[in-house]
Amino acid sequence: MCCVALMGAALAPSAKADEWNKKTVITFSGPVEIPGVHLTGWGVLPAGTYVFKILASQSDRHIVQIFNQDETAIYATILAIPNYRLKATDKTVITFSERPAGEPEALRAWFYPGRNWGEEFVYPKARAIELAKTTNTPVLFTTAEMPAEVAEPIKSADAPVVVELKRAPIMAYKPSGEEVQVAEVVTAPPAETLVAEAPAAPVVLMAPPVETVQEKKLPETASTLPLIAVLGLLSLGAAFAVRAVQIRVQ
């Protein structure tokens, strides 16, 4: 696969403090084409520093947003699929689809530091076909009719555009022109990895049922008076024995 890996400038304190949304600061040395729904005029990011964050996360798809450096503007909201890799690194890794000379490289995937899986970005179908043919690599696409540009930034996970992205059908386009299922070109993370990333649900430990057994008592068939009489006689005998010992001592 013809991809070029870029080690981005990920700030360690920010990455650690905002691990829940995978906040990462990345600097591009040249223009970068991005998919998804972007602000008007921001389909290609100029060279500069940007912030990547996850807006919404599901087991099989994520919504990624790209901000300016000080996070005062949201340039794009992108649909992504978790993509597994065998070896994690301690730095951010951004991969691009190789493009002809003079054209901006197309954003392909984003791997967060220390993770074995990253975000494989989804393009509109028409653009995915072009990229697959020119780069000779499979490209993910959605057939859903999504707006390419918006006048206002998308700030909520409940926004209509985000809701559509969450349920949009996703396929992959091969350089041969064949449309295939995502599973044929993307390696999904192990189930336990995704579960470990999700917030833990409260665990309720249920004790096994305890069988109640009633204590069995023997029927009372005799009186306790004989026992009391025997105890009394024994007490008198003990008293006489003690008295006799005292007389002999004197």
Buried (B, 14 or more C-beta within 10 A) or exposed (E): EEBEEBEBEBBEEEBEEBBEBBBBBBEBEEEBBBBBBBBEEBBBBEEEEBBBBBBBBEEEBBBBBBBBEEEEEBBBBBBBBBBBBEEBBEBBBBBBBBBEEEEBBBBBBBBBBEBBBBBBBBBBBEBBBBBBBBBBBBBBBBEBEBEEEBEEBBEEEEBEBBEBBBEBEBBBBBBEEEEEEBEEBBEBBEEEBBEEBEEEEEEEEEEEEEEEEEEEEEEEEEEEEEEEEEEEEEEEEEEEEEEEEEEEEE
